Amino acid sequence: MKSSPIKAKQKLSPKASAAKARRDKKAAMSEWGKYKKRTAQRAGCKAGYDFDHDAGKCLPKGTNRAKNSRSGATKRKYNY
């Protein structure tokens, strides 16, 4: 399984790291996760940029990842 780029920063125990990997995989393979991946790939952002589903455009990775929350506002915007 491909490791998360965040894993090294979190300093998780092996058990916690495995549990996080399972949770991340489950989230990525959900309908909403697949939808986000599909739309992000369609946007074709250049290297170093991520597609921001809230703004609907490509933003620098650091900016996009720093502002994301779990509020669900973007899900509601897309009626997902």
PyMOL Python script that loads the backbone (N, CA, C, O; Angstrom):
from pymol import cmd

cmd.read_pdbstr("""\
ATOM      1  N   MET A   1       0.844  -1.179   0.000  1.00  0.00           N
ATOM      2  CA  MET A   1       0.000   0.000   0.000  1.00  0.00           C
ATOM      3  C   MET A   1       0.887   1.240   0.000  1.00  0.00           C
ATOM      4  O   MET A   1       1.904   1.272   0.694  1.00  0.00           O
ATOM      5  N   LYS A   2       0.523   2.233  -0.751  1.00  0.00           N
ATOM      6  CA  LYS A   2       1.278   3.473  -0.836  1.00  0.00           C
ATOM      7  C   LYS A   2       1.133   4.237   0.484  1.00  0.00           C
ATOM      8  O   LYS A   2       0.030   4.347   1.020  1.00  0.00           O
ATOM      9  N   SER A   3       2.234   4.760   1.000  1.00  0.00           N
ATOM     10  CA  SER A   3       2.172   5.458   2.280  1.00  0.00           C
ATOM     11  C   SER A   3       1.708   6.894   2.093  1.00  0.00           C
ATOM     12  O   SER A   3       1.916   7.503   1.043  1.00  0.00           O
ATOM     13  N   SER A   4       1.084   7.413   3.122  1.00  0.00           N
ATOM     14  CA  SER A   4       0.605   8.785   3.115  1.00  0.00           C
ATOM     15  C   SER A   4       1.779   9.733   3.316  1.00  0.00           C
ATOM     16  O   SER A   4       2.659   9.443   4.126  1.00  0.00           O
ATOM     17  N   PRO A   5       1.820  10.864   2.600  1.00  0.00           N
ATOM     18  CA  PRO A   5       2.917  11.812   2.808  1.00  0.00           C
ATOM     19  C   PRO A   5       2.849  12.451   4.194  1.00  0.00           C
ATOM     20  O   PRO A   5       3.839  13.009   4.666  1.00  0.00           O
ATOM     21  N   ILE A   6       1.713  12.375   4.838  1.00  0.00           N
ATOM     22  CA  ILE A   6       1.532  12.975   6.153  1.00  0.00           C
ATOM     23  C   ILE A   6       2.042  12.045   7.255  1.00  0.00           C
ATOM     24  O   ILE A   6       2.378  12.508   8.345  1.00  0.00           O
ATOM     25  N   LYS A   7       2.101  10.763   6.987  1.00  0.00           N
ATOM     26  CA  LYS A   7       2.435   9.771   8.004  1.00  0.00           C
ATOM     27  C   LYS A   7       3.714  10.107   8.758  1.00  0.00           C
ATOM     28  O   LYS A   7       3.740  10.009   9.984  1.00  0.00           O
ATOM     29  N   ALA A   8       4.757  10.493   8.069  1.00  0.00           N
ATOM     30  CA  ALA A   8       6.042  10.772   8.703  1.00  0.00           C
ATOM     31  C   ALA A   8       5.932  11.931   9.693  1.00  0.00           C
ATOM     32  O   ALA A   8       6.618  11.922  10.715  1.00  0.00           O
ATOM     33  N   LYS A   9       5.106  12.905   9.424  1.00  0.00           N
ATOM     34  CA  LYS A   9       4.970  14.066  10.294  1.00  0.00           C
ATOM     35  C   LYS A   9       4.181  13.740  11.559  1.00  0.00           C
ATOM     36  O   LYS A   9       4.374  14.391  12.586  1.00  0.00           O
ATOM     37  N   GLN A  10       3.303  12.751  11.502  1.00  0.00           N
ATOM     38  CA  GLN A  10       2.439  12.474  12.637  1.00  0.00           C
ATOM     39  C   GLN A  10       3.076  11.571  13.689  1.00  0.00           C
ATOM     40  O   GLN A  10       2.580  11.508  14.814  1.00  0.00           O
ATOM     41  N   LYS A  11       4.145  10.881  13.360  1.00  0.00           N
ATOM     42  CA  LYS A  11       4.853  10.014  14.298  1.00  0.00           C
ATOM     43  C   LYS A  11       3.901   9.050  15.009  1.00  0.00           C
ATOM     44  O   LYS A  11       3.866   8.990  16.238  1.00  0.00           O
ATOM     45  N   LEU A  12       3.142   8.307  14.232  1.00  0.00           N
ATOM     46  CA  LEU A  12       2.178   7.361  14.777  1.00  0.00           C
ATOM     47  C   LEU A  12       2.840   6.023  15.090  1.00  0.00           C
ATOM     48  O   LEU A  12       3.849   5.649  14.492  1.00  0.00           O
ATOM     49  N   SER A  13       2.245   5.319  16.041  1.00  0.00           N
ATOM     50  CA  SER A  13       2.714   3.968  16.337  1.00  0.00           C
ATOM     51  C   SER A  13       2.347   3.082  15.152  1.00  0.00           C
ATOM     52  O   SER A  13       1.481   3.451  14.360  1.00  0.00           O
ATOM     53  N   PRO A  14       2.984   1.926  15.013  1.00  0.00           N
ATOM     54  CA  PRO A  14       2.642   1.041  13.891  1.00  0.00           C
ATOM     55  C   PRO A  14       1.160   0.667  13.861  1.00  0.00           C
ATOM     56  O   PRO A  14       0.557   0.596  12.790  1.00  0.00           O
ATOM     57  N   LYS A  15       0.580   0.431  15.024  1.00  0.00           N
ATOM     58  CA  LYS A  15      -0.844   0.057  15.089  1.00  0.00           C
ATOM     59  C   LYS A  15      -1.729   1.228  14.645  1.00  0.00           C
ATOM     60  O   LYS A  15      -2.668   1.042  13.872  1.00  0.00           O
ATOM     61  N   ALA A  16      -1.425   2.425  15.134  1.00  0.00           N
ATOM     62  CA  ALA A  16      -2.203   3.606  14.766  1.00  0.00           C
ATOM     63  C   ALA A  16      -2.009   3.951  13.293  1.00  0.00           C
ATOM     64  O   ALA A  16      -2.944   4.386  12.620  1.00  0.00           O
ATOM     65  N   SER A  17      -0.798   3.755  12.802  1.00  0.00           N
ATOM     66  CA  SER A  17      -0.498   4.037  11.402  1.00  0.00           C
ATOM     67  C   SER A  17      -1.298   3.110  10.479  1.00  0.00           C
ATOM     68  O   SER A  17      -1.825   3.546   9.455  1.00  0.00           O
ATOM     69  N   ALA A  18      -1.382   1.835  10.852  1.00  0.00           N
ATOM     70  CA  ALA A  18      -2.153   0.879  10.053  1.00  0.00           C
ATOM     71  C   ALA A  18      -3.638   1.226  10.075  1.00  0.00           C
ATOM     72  O   ALA A  18      -4.322   1.123   9.057  1.00  0.00           O
ATOM     73  N   ALA A  19      -4.133   1.640  11.247  1.00  0.00           N
ATOM     74  CA  ALA A  19      -5.544   2.010  11.358  1.00  0.00           C
ATOM     75  C   ALA A  19      -5.838   3.247  10.511  1.00  0.00           C
ATOM     76  O   ALA A  19      -6.882   3.326   9.862  1.00  0.00           O
ATOM     77  N   LYS A  20      -4.918   4.207  10.519  1.00  0.00           N
ATOM     78  CA  LYS A  20      -5.092   5.421   9.714  1.00  0.00           C
ATOM     79  C   LYS A  20      -5.081   5.092   8.225  1.00  0.00           C
ATOM     80  O   LYS A  20      -5.857   5.653   7.451  1.00  0.00           O
ATOM     81  N   ALA A  21      -4.207   4.189   7.836  1.00  0.00           N
ATOM     82  CA  ALA A  21      -4.137   3.788   6.430  1.00  0.00           C
ATOM     83  C   ALA A  21      -5.462   3.165   5.991  1.00  0.00           C
ATOM     84  O   ALA A  21      -5.936   3.420   4.884  1.00  0.00           O
ATOM     85  N   ARG A  22      -6.058   2.347   6.862  1.00  0.00           N
ATOM     86  CA  ARG A  22      -7.365   1.742   6.532  1.00  0.00           C
ATOM     87  C   ARG A  22      -8.443   2.815   6.412  1.00  0.00           C
ATOM     88  O   ARG A  22      -9.249   2.788   5.483  1.00  0.00           O
ATOM     89  N   ARG A  23      -8.457   3.754   7.349  1.00  0.00           N
ATOM     90  CA  ARG A  23      -9.455   4.841   7.302  1.00  0.00           C
ATOM     91  C   ARG A  23      -9.279   5.697   6.053  1.00  0.00           C
ATOM     92  O   ARG A  23     -10.259   6.044   5.395  1.00  0.00           O
ATOM     93  N   ASP A  24      -8.036   6.038   5.724  1.00  0.00           N
ATOM     94  CA  ASP A  24      -7.760   6.860   4.545  1.00  0.00           C
ATOM     95  C   ASP A  24      -8.203   6.151   3.267  1.00  0.00           C
ATOM     96  O   ASP A  24      -8.785   6.768   2.374  1.00  0.00           O
ATOM     97  N   LYS A  25      -7.923   4.856   3.188  1.00  0.00           N
ATOM     98  CA  LYS A  25      -8.299   4.070   2.006  1.00  0.00           C
ATOM     99  C   LYS A  25      -9.817   4.014   1.878  1.00  0.00           C
ATOM    100  O   LYS A  25     -10.358   4.168   0.784  1.00  0.00           O
ATOM    101  N   LYS A  26     -10.508   3.792   3.009  1.00  0.00           N
ATOM    102  CA  LYS A  26     -11.966   3.713   2.992  1.00  0.00           C
ATOM    103  C   LYS A  26     -12.566   5.051   2.534  1.00  0.00           C
ATOM    104  O   LYS A  26     -13.519   5.069   1.754  1.00  0.00           O
ATOM    105  N   ALA A  27     -12.013   6.159   3.015  1.00  0.00           N
ATOM    106  CA  ALA A  27     -12.500   7.484   2.627  1.00  0.00           C
ATOM    107  C   ALA A  27     -12.240   7.748   1.143  1.00  0.00           C
ATOM    108  O   ALA A  27     -13.096   8.291   0.445  1.00  0.00           O
ATOM    109  N   ALA A  28     -11.063   7.363   0.670  1.00  0.00           N
ATOM    110  CA  ALA A  28     -10.707   7.596  -0.732  1.00  0.00           C
ATOM    111  C   ALA A  28     -11.580   6.778  -1.685  1.00  0.00           C
ATOM    112  O   ALA A  28     -11.846   7.202  -2.809  1.00  0.00           O
ATOM    113  N   MET A  29     -12.020   5.614  -1.233  1.00  0.00           N
ATOM    114  CA  MET A  29     -12.809   4.741  -2.099  1.00  0.00           C
ATOM    115  C   MET A  29     -14.315   4.943  -1.935  1.00  0.00           C
ATOM    116  O   MET A  29     -15.100   4.234  -2.564  1.00  0.00           O
ATOM    117  N   SER A  30     -14.731   5.903  -1.098  1.00  0.00           N
ATOM    118  CA  SER A  30     -16.150   6.209  -0.951  1.00  0.00           C
ATOM    119  C   SER A  30     -16.632   6.925  -2.209  1.00  0.00           C
ATOM    120  O   SER A  30     -15.824   7.348  -3.036  1.00  0.00           O
ATOM    121  N   GLU A  31     -17.934   7.058  -2.348  1.00  0.00           N
ATOM    122  CA  GLU A  31     -18.468   7.765  -3.528  1.00  0.00           C
ATOM    123  C   GLU A  31     -17.937   9.188  -3.589  1.00  0.00           C
ATOM    124  O   GLU A  31     -17.549   9.666  -4.655  1.00  0.00           O
ATOM    125  N   TRP A  32     -17.919   9.869  -2.441  1.00  0.00           N
ATOM    126  CA  TRP A  32     -17.451  11.247  -2.396  1.00  0.00           C
ATOM    127  C   TRP A  32     -15.962  11.310  -2.717  1.00  0.00           C
ATOM    128  O   TRP A  32     -15.531  12.216  -3.431  1.00  0.00           O
ATOM    129  N   GLY A  33     -15.167  10.373  -2.208  1.00  0.00           N
ATOM    130  CA  GLY A  33     -13.738  10.339  -2.491  1.00  0.00           C
ATOM    131  C   GLY A  33     -13.464  10.123  -3.974  1.00  0.00           C
ATOM    132  O   GLY A  33     -12.598  10.778  -4.554  1.00  0.00           O
ATOM    133  N   LYS A  34     -14.197   9.212  -4.578  1.00  0.00           N
ATOM    134  CA  LYS A  34     -14.023   8.946  -6.011  1.00  0.00           C
ATOM    135  C   LYS A  34     -14.452  10.151  -6.848  1.00  0.00           C
ATOM    136  O   LYS A  34     -13.837  10.460  -7.869  1.00  0.00           O
ATOM    137  N   TYR A  35     -15.520  10.829  -6.401  1.00  0.00           N
ATOM    138  CA  TYR A  35     -15.980  12.018  -7.114  1.00  0.00           C
ATOM    139  C   TYR A  35     -14.907  13.103  -7.073  1.00  0.00           C
ATOM    140  O   TYR A  35     -14.613  13.728  -8.092  1.00  0.00           O
ATOM    141  N   LYS A  36     -14.317  13.327  -5.879  1.00  0.00           N
ATOM    142  CA  LYS A  36     -13.267  14.346  -5.746  1.00  0.00           C
ATOM    143  C   LYS A  36     -12.077  14.015  -6.640  1.00  0.00           C
ATOM    144  O   LYS A  36     -11.511  14.901  -7.280  1.00  0.00           O
ATOM    145  N   LYS A  37     -11.700  12.748  -6.682  1.00  0.00           N
ATOM    146  CA  LYS A  37     -10.558  12.349  -7.509  1.00  0.00           C
ATOM    147  C   LYS A  37     -10.860  12.575  -8.990  1.00  0.00           C
ATOM    148  O   LYS A  37     -10.023  13.082  -9.736  1.00  0.00           O
ATOM    149  N   ARG A  38     -12.066  12.191  -9.401  1.00  0.00           N
ATOM    150  CA  ARG A  38     -12.476  12.341 -10.803  1.00  0.00           C
ATOM    151  C   ARG A  38     -12.446  13.809 -11.218  1.00  0.00           C
ATOM    152  O   ARG A  38     -11.895  14.141 -12.268  1.00  0.00           O
ATOM    153  N   THR A  39     -13.029  14.685 -10.412  1.00  0.00           N
ATOM    154  CA  THR A  39     -13.089  16.096 -10.779  1.00  0.00           C
ATOM    155  C   THR A  39     -11.713  16.749 -10.715  1.00  0.00           C
ATOM    156  O   THR A  39     -11.405  17.622 -11.526  1.00  0.00           O
ATOM    157  N   ALA A  40     -10.890  16.337  -9.767  1.00  0.00           N
ATOM    158  CA  ALA A  40      -9.541  16.895  -9.660  1.00  0.00           C
ATOM    159  C   ALA A  40      -8.695  16.505 -10.865  1.00  0.00           C
ATOM    160  O   ALA A  40      -7.943  17.325 -11.393  1.00  0.00           O
ATOM    161  N   GLN A  41      -8.818  15.240 -11.306  1.00  0.00           N
ATOM    162  CA  GLN A  41      -8.061  14.799 -12.474  1.00  0.00           C
ATOM    163  C   GLN A  41      -8.537  15.513 -13.732  1.00  0.00           C
ATOM    164  O   GLN A  41      -7.732  15.824 -14.610  1.00  0.00           O
ATOM    165  N   ARG A  42      -9.823  15.773 -13.825  1.00  0.00           N
ATOM    166  CA  ARG A  42     -10.384  16.461 -14.981  1.00  0.00           C
ATOM    167  C   ARG A  42      -9.866  17.899 -15.060  1.00  0.00           C
ATOM    168  O   ARG A  42      -9.686  18.441 -16.151  1.00  0.00           O
ATOM    169  N   ALA A  43      -9.627  18.517 -13.887  1.00  0.00           N
ATOM    170  CA  ALA A  43      -9.149  19.904 -13.850  1.00  0.00           C
ATOM    171  C   ALA A  43      -7.738  20.023 -14.409  1.00  0.00           C
ATOM    172  O   ALA A  43      -7.380  21.061 -14.964  1.00  0.00           O
ATOM    173  N   GLY A  44      -6.931  18.973 -14.269  1.00  0.00           N
ATOM    174  CA  GLY A  44      -5.582  18.976 -14.833  1.00  0.00           C
ATOM    175  C   GLY A  44      -4.678  20.053 -14.267  1.00  0.00           C
ATOM    176  O   GLY A  44      -4.052  20.798 -15.021  1.00  0.00           O
ATOM    177  N   CYS A  45      -4.605  20.142 -12.956  1.00  0.00           N
ATOM    178  CA  CYS A  45      -3.755  21.155 -12.313  1.00  0.00           C
ATOM    179  C   CYS A  45      -2.281  20.878 -12.598  1.00  0.00           C
ATOM    180  O   CYS A  45      -1.863  19.726 -12.716  1.00  0.00           O
ATOM    181  N   LYS A  46      -1.500  21.957 -12.707  1.00  0.00           N
ATOM    182  CA  LYS A  46      -0.069  21.792 -12.956  1.00  0.00           C
ATOM    183  C   LYS A  46       0.630  21.285 -11.688  1.00  0.00           C
ATOM    184  O   LYS A  46       0.037  21.278 -10.610  1.00  0.00           O
ATOM    185  N   ALA A  47       1.863  20.872 -11.821  1.00  0.00           N
ATOM    186  CA  ALA A  47       2.629  20.308 -10.711  1.00  0.00           C
ATOM    187  C   ALA A  47       2.688  21.299  -9.553  1.00  0.00           C
ATOM    188  O   ALA A  47       2.915  22.492  -9.751  1.00  0.00           O
ATOM    189  N   GLY A  48       2.480  20.785  -8.339  1.00  0.00           N
ATOM    190  CA  GLY A  48       2.527  21.633  -7.155  1.00  0.00           C
ATOM    191  C   GLY A  48       1.194  22.263  -6.797  1.00  0.00           C
ATOM    192  O   GLY A  48       1.102  23.035  -5.842  1.00  0.00           O
ATOM    193  N   TYR A  49       0.157  21.936  -7.563  1.00  0.00           N
ATOM    194  CA  TYR A  49      -1.168  22.496  -7.320  1.00  0.00           C
ATOM    195  C   TYR A  49      -2.185  21.382  -7.095  1.00  0.00           C
ATOM    196  O   TYR A  49      -2.051  20.283  -7.634  1.00  0.00           O
ATOM    197  N   ASP A  50      -3.205  21.683  -6.291  1.00  0.00           N
ATOM    198  CA  ASP A  50      -4.334  20.782  -6.049  1.00  0.00           C
ATOM    199  C   ASP A  50      -5.604  21.474  -6.509  1.00  0.00           C
ATOM    200  O   ASP A  50      -5.683  22.703  -6.530  1.00  0.00           O
ATOM    201  N   PHE A  51      -6.594  20.679  -6.878  1.00  0.00           N
ATOM    202  CA  PHE A  51      -7.892  21.246  -7.230  1.00  0.00           C
ATOM    203  C   PHE A  51      -8.664  21.496  -5.945  1.00  0.00           C
ATOM    204  O   PHE A  51      -8.851  20.580  -5.144  1.00  0.00           O
ATOM    205  N   ASP A  52      -9.112  22.724  -5.743  1.00  0.00           N
ATOM    206  CA  ASP A  52      -9.910  23.086  -4.575  1.00  0.00           C
ATOM    207  C   ASP A  52     -11.373  22.983  -4.961  1.00  0.00           C
ATOM    208  O   ASP A  52     -11.857  23.774  -5.770  1.00  0.00           O
ATOM    209  N   HIS A  53     -12.085  22.017  -4.394  1.00  0.00           N
ATOM    210  CA  HIS A  53     -13.478  21.807  -4.751  1.00  0.00           C
ATOM    211  C   HIS A  53     -14.374  22.944  -4.263  1.00  0.00           C
ATOM    212  O   HIS A  53     -15.434  23.183  -4.841  1.00  0.00           O
ATOM    213  N   ASP A  54     -13.968  23.639  -3.223  1.00  0.00           N
ATOM    214  CA  ASP A  54     -14.763  24.753  -2.714  1.00  0.00           C
ATOM    215  C   ASP A  54     -14.667  25.945  -3.668  1.00  0.00           C
ATOM    216  O   ASP A  54     -15.688  26.526  -4.038  1.00  0.00           O
ATOM    217  N   ALA A  55     -13.446  26.311  -4.067  1.00  0.00           N
ATOM    218  CA  ALA A  55     -13.249  27.456  -4.962  1.00  0.00           C
ATOM    219  C   ALA A  55     -13.472  27.076  -6.426  1.00  0.00           C
ATOM    220  O   ALA A  55     -13.767  27.937  -7.255  1.00  0.00           O
ATOM    221  N   GLY A  56     -13.332  25.785  -6.742  1.00  0.00           N
ATOM    222  CA  GLY A  56     -13.525  25.340  -8.111  1.00  0.00           C
ATOM    223  C   GLY A  56     -12.350  25.645  -9.020  1.00  0.00           C
ATOM    224  O   GLY A  56     -12.515  25.766 -10.234  1.00  0.00           O
ATOM    225  N   LYS A  57     -11.153  25.770  -8.435  1.00  0.00           N
ATOM    226  CA  LYS A  57      -9.970  26.058  -9.256  1.00  0.00           C
ATOM    227  C   LYS A  57      -8.730  25.445  -8.606  1.00  0.00           C
ATOM    228  O   LYS A  57      -8.780  24.955  -7.478  1.00  0.00           O
ATOM    229  N   CYS A  58      -7.628  25.481  -9.334  1.00  0.00           N
ATOM    230  CA  CYS A  58      -6.367  24.934  -8.839  1.00  0.00           C
ATOM    231  C   CYS A  58      -5.682  25.951  -7.931  1.00  0.00           C
ATOM    232  O   CYS A  58      -5.553  27.127  -8.273  1.00  0.00           O
ATOM    233  N   LEU A  59      -5.246  25.473  -6.767  1.00  0.00           N
ATOM    234  CA  LEU A  59      -4.530  26.303  -5.801  1.00  0.00           C
ATOM    235  C   LEU A  59      -3.227  25.613  -5.427  1.00  0.00           C
ATOM    236  O   LEU A  59      -3.118  24.396  -5.577  1.00  0.00           O
ATOM    237  N   PRO A  60      -2.226  26.361  -4.940  1.00  0.00           N
ATOM    238  CA  PRO A  60      -1.001  25.703  -4.472  1.00  0.00           C
ATOM    239  C   PRO A  60      -1.326  24.667  -3.396  1.00  0.00           C
ATOM    240  O   PRO A  60      -2.199  24.899  -2.560  1.00  0.00           O
ATOM    241  N   LYS A  61      -0.637  23.536  -3.412  1.00  0.00           N
ATOM    242  CA  LYS A  61      -0.926  22.440  -2.487  1.00  0.00           C
ATOM    243  C   LYS A  61      -0.971  22.887  -1.033  1.00  0.00           C
ATOM    244  O   LYS A  61      -1.902  22.543  -0.304  1.00  0.00           O
ATOM    245  N   GLY A  62       0.031  23.652  -0.610  1.00  0.00           N
ATOM    246  CA  GLY A  62       0.082  24.084   0.784  1.00  0.00           C
ATOM    247  C   GLY A  62      -1.126  24.896   1.186  1.00  0.00           C
ATOM    248  O   GLY A  62      -1.665  24.710   2.278  1.00  0.00           O
ATOM    249  N   THR A  63      -1.559  25.792   0.324  1.00  0.00           N
ATOM    250  CA  THR A  63      -2.718  26.632   0.598  1.00  0.00           C
ATOM    251  C   THR A  63      -3.981  25.788   0.674  1.00  0.00           C
ATOM    252  O   THR A  63      -4.780  25.937   1.598  1.00  0.00           O
ATOM    253  N   ASN A  64      -4.157  24.909  -0.289  1.00  0.00           N
ATOM    254  CA  ASN A  64      -5.367  24.103  -0.346  1.00  0.00           C
ATOM    255  C   ASN A  64      -5.453  23.144   0.841  1.00  0.00           C
ATOM    256  O   ASN A  64      -6.521  23.006   1.438  1.00  0.00           O
ATOM    257  N   ARG A  65      -4.375  22.496   1.186  1.00  0.00           N
ATOM    258  CA  ARG A  65      -4.395  21.516   2.269  1.00  0.00           C
ATOM    259  C   ARG A  65      -4.496  22.178   3.633  1.00  0.00           C
ATOM    260  O   ARG A  65      -5.031  21.577   4.565  1.00  0.00           O
ATOM    261  N   ALA A  66      -3.996  23.400   3.773  1.00  0.00           N
ATOM    262  CA  ALA A  66      -4.054  24.099   5.052  1.00  0.00           C
ATOM    263  C   ALA A  66      -5.468  24.581   5.367  1.00  0.00           C
ATOM    264  O   ALA A  66      -5.843  24.673   6.536  1.00  0.00           O
ATOM    265  N   LYS A  67      -6.257  24.891   4.335  1.00  0.00           N
ATOM    266  CA  LYS A  67      -7.576  25.467   4.584  1.00  0.00           C
ATOM    267  C   LYS A  67      -8.711  24.447   4.609  1.00  0.00           C
ATOM    268  O   LYS A  67      -9.829  24.789   4.996  1.00  0.00           O
ATOM    269  N   ASN A  68      -8.449  23.203   4.206  1.00  0.00           N
ATOM    270  CA  ASN A  68      -9.526  22.219   4.161  1.00  0.00           C
ATOM    271  C   ASN A  68     -10.017  21.882   5.557  1.00  0.00           C
ATOM    272  O   ASN A  68      -9.228  21.752   6.494  1.00  0.00           O
ATOM    273  N   SER A  69     -11.319  21.742   5.682  1.00  0.00           N
ATOM    274  CA  SER A  69     -11.909  21.386   6.965  1.00  0.00           C
ATOM    275  C   SER A  69     -12.833  20.195   6.771  1.00  0.00           C
ATOM    276  O   SER A  69     -13.029  19.718   5.654  1.00  0.00           O
ATOM    277  N   ARG A  70     -13.386  19.733   7.852  1.00  0.00           N
ATOM    278  CA  ARG A  70     -14.310  18.601   7.811  1.00  0.00           C
ATOM    279  C   ARG A  70     -15.750  19.067   8.003  1.00  0.00           C
ATOM    280  O   ARG A  70     -16.599  18.292   8.442  1.00  0.00           O
ATOM    281  N   SER A  71     -16.029  20.317   7.679  1.00  0.00           N
ATOM    282  CA  SER A  71     -17.354  20.886   7.931  1.00  0.00           C
ATOM    283  C   SER A  71     -18.430  20.312   7.013  1.00  0.00           C
ATOM    284  O   SER A  71     -19.610  20.310   7.366  1.00  0.00           O
ATOM    285  N   GLY A  72     -18.033  19.831   5.851  1.00  0.00           N
ATOM    286  CA  GLY A  72     -19.008  19.288   4.908  1.00  0.00           C
ATOM    287  C   GLY A  72     -19.596  20.337   3.997  1.00  0.00           C
ATOM    288  O   GLY A  72     -20.494  20.027   3.214  1.00  0.00           O
ATOM    289  N   ALA A  73     -19.123  21.571   4.069  1.00  0.00           N
ATOM    290  CA  ALA A  73     -19.669  22.643   3.239  1.00  0.00           C
ATOM    291  C   ALA A  73     -19.512  22.345   1.760  1.00  0.00           C
ATOM    292  O   ALA A  73     -20.416  22.618   0.970  1.00  0.00           O
ATOM    293  N   THR A  74     -18.373  21.789   1.382  1.00  0.00           N
ATOM    294  CA  THR A  74     -18.140  21.482  -0.033  1.00  0.00           C
ATOM    295  C   THR A  74     -19.063  20.361  -0.480  1.00  0.00           C
ATOM    296  O   THR A  74     -19.575  20.391  -1.599  1.00  0.00           O
ATOM    297  N   LYS A  75     -19.285  19.369   0.382  1.00  0.00           N
ATOM    298  CA  LYS A  75     -20.208  18.284   0.044  1.00  0.00           C
ATOM    299  C   LYS A  75     -21.602  18.868  -0.215  1.00  0.00           C
ATOM    300  O   LYS A  75     -22.276  18.487  -1.172  1.00  0.00           O
ATOM    301  N   ARG A  76     -22.022  19.793   0.647  1.00  0.00           N
ATOM    302  CA  ARG A  76     -23.350  20.395   0.471  1.00  0.00           C
ATOM    303  C   ARG A  76     -23.399  21.203  -0.820  1.00  0.00           C
ATOM    304  O   ARG A  76     -24.423  21.211  -1.503  1.00  0.00           O
ATOM    305  N   LYS A  77     -22.306  21.884  -1.164  1.00  0.00           N
ATOM    306  CA  LYS A  77     -22.247  22.682  -2.396  1.00  0.00           C
ATOM    307  C   LYS A  77     -22.487  21.797  -3.617  1.00  0.00           C
ATOM    308  O   LYS A  77     -23.164  22.209  -4.559  1.00  0.00           O
ATOM    309  N   TYR A  78     -21.938  20.588  -3.604  1.00  0.00           N
ATOM    310  CA  TYR A  78     -22.067  19.670  -4.724  1.00  0.00           C
ATOM    311  C   TYR A  78     -23.259  18.726  -4.584  1.00  0.00           C
ATOM    312  O   TYR A  78     -23.453  17.844  -5.420  1.00  0.00           O
ATOM    313  N   ASN A  79     -24.057  18.904  -3.534  1.00  0.00           N
ATOM    314  CA  ASN A  79     -25.202  18.030  -3.262  1.00  0.00           C
ATOM    315  C   ASN A  79     -24.790  16.568  -3.232  1.00  0.00           C
ATOM    316  O   ASN A  79     -25.461  15.714  -3.811  1.00  0.00           O
ATOM    317  N   TYR A  80     -23.704  16.287  -2.569  1.00  0.00           N
ATOM    318  CA  TYR A  80     -23.185  14.927  -2.526  1.00  0.00           C
ATOM    319  C   TYR A  80     -23.336  14.352  -1.165  1.00  0.00           C
ATOM    320  O   TYR A  80     -22.952  13.206  -0.933  1.00  0.00           O
TER     321      TYR A  80
END
""", "prot")
cmd.dss("prot")
cmd.show_as("cartoon", "prot")
cmd.util.cbc("prot")
cmd.orient("prot")
